[in-house]
Amino acid sequence: MRTANKDDLILVAGAGGVVGGHLVRSLLGQGFNRVRGVDIKPLGEWLQTFPQADNRRLDLSGMGACLEACEGVAYVFNLASDMGG
């Protein structure tokens, strides 16, 4: 596996949660300039968002949303999970 380039598009699934949000913050802080955050929750319910990230509300339980989320992506961090009760 090659080392990530700062221009690679990186997907963080579950970006609206605690760990996912901190990962997006960390990646941006390390100089990665193409970070896509995805979560099923409306953006207003995300714990943190970043204007420099490509923030998207997508339901990754559907194939179409998965394909959209992964379009052009070099690396995926899948932190998405069903937290329902």
Backbone bond lengths (Angstrom), bond angles and torsions (degrees), N, CA, C in turn:
res aa  C-N    CA-C-N  psi(-1)  N-CA   C-N-CA  omega(-1)  CA-C   N-CA-C  phi
1 M - - - 1.450 - - 1.530 108.93 -
2 R 1.299 115.29 135.58 1.459 119.74 -178.71 1.528 110.97 -82.18
3 T 1.313 116.09 160.87 1.455 122.26 176.70 1.523 109.05 -75.81
4 A 1.318 116.38 139.95 1.461 121.23 -179.94 1.519 111.20 -64.33
5 N 1.318 115.24 137.19 1.445 123.60 174.95 1.525 107.73 -92.51
6 K 1.301 118.45 145.97 1.477 121.92 -178.24 1.527 112.04 -61.28
7 D 1.346 118.12 -18.46 1.459 121.49 178.67 1.523 113.42 -95.66
8 D 1.336 117.91 -2.76 1.470 120.58 176.79 1.517 110.09 -65.52
9 L 1.316 116.26 144.08 1.459 121.08 174.66 1.521 108.32 -83.38
10 I 1.328 116.00 124.02 1.457 122.42 -177.61 1.521 108.93 -116.20
11 L 1.334 115.92 130.11 1.462 122.02 178.71 1.520 109.76 -101.51
12 V 1.325 115.38 131.49 1.458 121.63 171.45 1.523 106.79 -117.29
13 A 1.340 116.12 105.28 1.465 121.51 176.09 1.524 107.41 -85.39
14 G 1.328 116.31 133.53 1.454 121.05 -173.92 1.519 111.51 89.10
15 A 1.333 116.27 25.16 1.469 122.10 -175.12 1.525 113.30 -67.30
16 G 1.323 118.22 -16.64 1.458 120.76 -179.84 1.515 113.62 -82.18
17 G 1.322 117.33 -7.22 1.459 121.57 -179.70 1.515 112.75 -92.96
18 V 1.321 115.36 -177.09 1.465 121.04 -176.39 1.530 111.38 -63.48
19 V 1.316 117.65 -57.23 1.462 121.10 -175.52 1.526 110.81 -68.86
20 G 1.328 117.06 -44.26 1.458 120.57 -179.88 1.513 112.45 -61.18
21 G 1.322 116.77 -42.34 1.458 120.75 178.41 1.516 112.36 -63.20
22 H 1.329 115.77 -41.15 1.471 119.13 178.21 1.526 111.31 -67.77
23 L 1.336 116.94 -33.79 1.467 119.46 177.04 1.526 110.86 -65.95
24 V 1.335 117.16 -43.54 1.469 120.30 176.62 1.523 109.70 -58.16
25 R 1.344 116.78 -46.97 1.481 121.44 179.01 1.533 110.37 -57.45
26 S 1.324 116.38 -45.11 1.467 121.12 -178.35 1.529 111.58 -64.24
27 L 1.328 116.86 -45.67 1.463 120.28 179.95 1.524 111.18 -60.80
28 L 1.336 116.61 -45.38 1.461 120.22 178.40 1.526 110.45 -63.50
29 G 1.320 116.93 -40.43 1.458 121.60 179.21 1.519 113.26 -65.52
30 Q 1.329 116.60 -26.76 1.454 121.50 177.85 1.527 112.28 -84.08
31 G 1.331 116.28 -1.13 1.458 119.99 175.72 1.519 115.07 97.98
32 F 1.340 117.97 4.68 1.461 118.91 174.16 1.525 106.72 -72.31
33 N 1.331 116.22 122.73 1.464 119.15 -172.58 1.519 113.91 -103.94
34 R 1.330 117.36 4.14 1.471 120.27 177.97 1.532 108.18 -131.73
35 V 1.322 114.96 85.29 1.462 121.76 -179.62 1.520 108.09 -118.10
36 R 1.320 115.74 127.75 1.463 121.82 177.11 1.530 107.91 -110.34
37 G 1.314 115.85 120.95 1.455 121.44 176.33 1.517 109.67 -103.73
38 V 1.324 116.19 133.91 1.463 121.56 -177.92 1.525 108.83 -131.46
39 D 1.324 115.89 138.82 1.461 121.43 174.50 1.524 108.15 -155.84
40 I 1.318 116.00 156.22 1.463 121.49 179.23 1.533 111.39 -76.64
41 K 1.332 117.12 -23.67 1.463 121.40 -177.69 1.532 110.63 -73.36
42 P 1.340 116.74 149.77 1.467 119.33 172.00 1.531 109.62 -58.33
43 L 1.318 116.93 146.61 1.469 121.32 -177.27 1.523 112.67 -53.71
44 G 1.315 117.11 -33.84 1.467 120.70 179.75 1.521 113.34 -66.38
45 E 1.319 117.36 -15.69 1.464 121.56 179.23 1.529 112.72 -100.31
46 W 1.327 117.53 -2.69 1.461 120.28 177.32 1.524 108.11 -67.56
47 L 1.317 117.25 144.09 1.454 121.02 -179.81 1.520 112.21 -68.48
48 Q 1.325 116.59 -30.81 1.460 121.14 173.75 1.524 109.03 -156.44
49 T 1.314 115.92 142.90 1.460 121.41 174.94 1.520 107.96 -130.69
50 F 1.317 114.98 159.84 1.459 120.87 -176.87 1.518 107.84 -132.37
51 P 1.331 117.81 124.65 1.462 120.34 -176.30 1.528 113.23 -62.39
52 Q 1.323 118.18 -25.64 1.462 120.16 -179.54 1.523 112.72 -81.45
53 A 1.327 117.73 -8.42 1.471 121.69 176.87 1.525 109.75 -92.33
54 D 1.317 115.52 156.69 1.470 122.72 174.46 1.527 106.06 -89.83
55 N 1.342 116.44 91.93 1.459 122.78 -176.26 1.525 109.92 -89.86
56 R 1.341 116.18 125.44 1.463 119.76 -178.04 1.519 110.95 -134.24
57 R 1.331 114.76 139.78 1.459 120.80 172.55 1.526 106.90 -93.26
58 L 1.334 115.84 111.68 1.460 121.64 179.65 1.520 109.46 -140.38
59 D 1.326 116.02 143.80 1.463 122.66 174.73 1.523 107.62 -95.89
60 L 1.321 116.76 102.56 1.456 121.67 -174.10 1.523 113.82 -76.81
61 S 1.317 117.52 8.14 1.470 119.21 173.94 1.529 110.78 -80.18
62 G 1.325 116.91 -9.51 1.465 121.93 177.40 1.518 111.52 -106.95
63 M 1.309 116.57 140.78 1.468 121.79 -177.47 1.528 111.84 -60.60
64 G 1.319 118.07 -40.81 1.463 120.84 -178.74 1.525 111.90 -60.16
65 A 1.333 116.31 -42.49 1.462 120.17 178.59 1.526 111.05 -67.18
66 C 1.320 117.02 -37.04 1.473 120.76 177.68 1.529 110.52 -63.40
67 L 1.326 116.14 -43.55 1.461 119.93 178.84 1.528 110.90 -63.71
68 E 1.338 116.71 -41.67 1.468 120.35 177.60 1.525 110.79 -62.83
69 A 1.321 116.72 -46.02 1.467 120.95 -178.41 1.521 111.87 -61.40
70 C 1.328 116.54 -37.28 1.474 121.43 -174.16 1.520 114.47 -90.77
71 E 1.318 117.72 -2.48 1.459 119.96 -177.08 1.532 111.17 -60.27
72 G 1.314 116.68 119.73 1.455 122.73 177.44 1.520 115.17 77.92
73 V 1.325 117.44 5.80 1.464 122.31 -174.29 1.531 111.15 -82.74
74 A 1.330 115.39 139.11 1.466 121.49 177.09 1.526 111.66 -95.83
75 Y 1.343 117.13 -33.55 1.466 122.16 -177.85 1.524 109.59 -138.15
76 V 1.341 115.88 144.24 1.462 122.44 179.50 1.521 109.36 -124.84
77 F 1.320 115.21 128.50 1.457 121.91 168.60 1.522 105.93 -110.40
78 N 1.333 117.05 109.08 1.458 120.87 -176.44 1.524 109.55 -97.60
79 L 1.318 115.78 99.27 1.462 122.62 177.70 1.523 110.63 -111.25
80 A 1.319 116.78 10.44 1.454 121.83 -179.62 1.525 110.20 -76.49
81 S 1.330 115.20 140.55 1.467 119.49 176.29 1.518 108.66 -156.03
82 D 1.309 115.46 160.80 1.462 122.09 177.41 1.520 107.84 -86.23
83 M 1.315 115.90 106.53 1.471 120.79 -177.03 1.533 111.41 -95.87
84 G 1.340 116.23 14.38 1.457 119.87 -178.47 1.518 112.68 -63.92
85 G 1.344 115.62 160.42 1.469 119.76 -176.00 1.483 113.99 -99.89
